[in-house]
Amino acid sequence: MYEYFQQQLKDKEISHNFRTIKEYHPIDAVSVVYDDREYLMMASNNYLGLTFDSRIQSAAMEAVQKYGTGSGGARLVSGTFPLFTELERAIAKFKHSESALIFNTGYMANVGTISALCDKNSIIFSDALNHASIIDGCRLSKAAIQTYRHCDTEHLTYLLNNVSKDTRKLIVTDGVFSMDGDIAPLDTLYELSREYNALIMVDDAHATGVIGEGHGTSAHFGLDGLVDIQLGTLSKALGSVGGYVAASKVIVDYLVNFSRSFIFSTALSPADIGAALTALNLIETDIDIYERLRDNVAYMARALRIFGIEATDTTPIFPIIIGNNEDVLAVSHSLWESCIIGTAIRPPTVPVGESRIRLTVTAAHTREQIDYVCRYLKQAMSNI
Ligand SMILES: *Cc1c(COP(=O)(O)O)cnc(C)c1O
């Protein structure tokens, strides 16, 4: 009975694609301990370094004391505690939308939103490099999926032209692409959505807290209040866990009634919500945190280029494309030997032949740490 699974795992090992989970002991936003050695974390999405901010830690603890450790049920069944409503109002305001809804993860927000809004009579236009949770949402919806080449609005226009005007349509894109760090051309995508009568949805998982003064992709392009659905996560720059959708009241009411990942799952705990709410308030009131991130992004791009490694200062995601799995594992391993965590990203997360080290910098890294990483990355790459 187990032979099939064992064989599948063997195949993963042979193609240098076998994955395991390592246990680290976090000590602050950028350092972890493993086997009594301290490692520098260059692989998290904790962009603003907020996970150890004492104000957010206190908010989480206060929420637990006030409202308990668990929420006890799905919100439609057992109701909701006040922090939830407060967070949804804050997200709507932050995203310049009418309304907002919290999901348990960004993954569940994508799957639950796309599968609720689209059905077998809809067509979804999806960027070729969209996140797996968008792809899974598209599949679950049973809609026809038309994938356009990465950020290629001409290709998208061509596809839109071949579809009748009254078919229900959704254009969906990552705002900041998770494995490449580039930004979707949301201004043109938005124009196309109006011209062809399509809903437009942007996934701000890596954009919230990171671009548009922290407000995300719509703000970055001056599209405040225009994009139909802005989706994101509380788990990356906001340092908590959870997902959200910011949209019109109609869309949010619709999701409350039709989105299965919202309806059939127990609500997040008070600690998660308390932490996210305080993090969101901090981003709005303490612009220094965002500025520190932007400074570090610019500094890291410069430092990489000094070592002859190609880099742009668009976002905190630095894809160091190596090529094959064996080489990328060798680079990742030598970084590890230098006490740097730079995870090897391999297929199916990225296309075959584009395996990479995905380095991320946060507001909490120091310039010395960034210099150190760039120097040892250069060394690791020259050894393959
Ligand atoms: C991480 C990520 C998600 C999923 O968010 P989680 O809260 O981690 O489930 C969704 N979309 C994109 C683009 C992501 O990078």
Ligand as a Chemical Component Dictionary entry (heavy atoms), coordinates in Angstrom:
data_LIG
# 
_chem_comp.id                   LIG 
_chem_comp.type                 NON-POLYMER 
_chem_comp.pdbx_formal_charge   0 
_chem_comp.three_letter_code    LIG 
# 
loop_
_chem_comp_atom.comp_id 
_chem_comp_atom.atom_id 
_chem_comp_atom.alt_atom_id 
_chem_comp_atom.type_symbol 
_chem_comp_atom.charge 
_chem_comp_atom.model_Cartn_x 
_chem_comp_atom.model_Cartn_y 
_chem_comp_atom.model_Cartn_z 
_chem_comp_atom.pdbx_ordinal 
LIG C1 C1 C 0 1.994  33.691 0.798  1  
LIG C2 C2 C 0 1.046  33.979 -0.288 2  
LIG C3 C3 C 0 -0.300 33.653 -0.163 3  
LIG C4 C4 C 0 -0.822 32.839 0.980  4  
LIG O1 O1 O 0 -0.905 33.568 2.140  5  
LIG P1 P1 P 0 -0.859 32.784 3.528  6  
LIG O2 O2 O 0 -1.449 33.723 4.497  7  
LIG O3 O3 O 0 0.569  32.439 3.792  8  
LIG O4 O4 O 0 -1.694 31.543 3.332  9  
LIG C5 C5 C 0 -1.160 34.060 -1.153 10 
LIG N1 N1 N 0 -0.715 34.722 -2.242 11 
LIG C6 C6 C 0 0.582  35.012 -2.406 12 
LIG C7 C7 C 0 1.012  35.766 -3.617 13 
LIG C8 C8 C 0 1.505  34.637 -1.450 14 
LIG O5 O5 O 0 2.799  34.882 -1.627 15 
# 
loop_
_chem_comp_bond.comp_id 
_chem_comp_bond.atom_id_1 
_chem_comp_bond.atom_id_2 
_chem_comp_bond.value_order 
_chem_comp_bond.pdbx_ordinal 
LIG C1 C2 SING 1  
LIG C2 C3 SING 2  
LIG C2 C8 DOUB 3  
LIG C3 C4 SING 4  
LIG C3 C5 DOUB 5  
LIG C4 O1 SING 6  
LIG O1 P1 SING 7  
LIG P1 O2 DOUB 8  
LIG P1 O3 SING 9  
LIG P1 O4 SING 10 
LIG C5 N1 SING 11 
LIG N1 C6 DOUB 12 
LIG C6 C7 SING 13 
LIG C6 C8 SING 14 
LIG C8 O5 SING 15 
# 
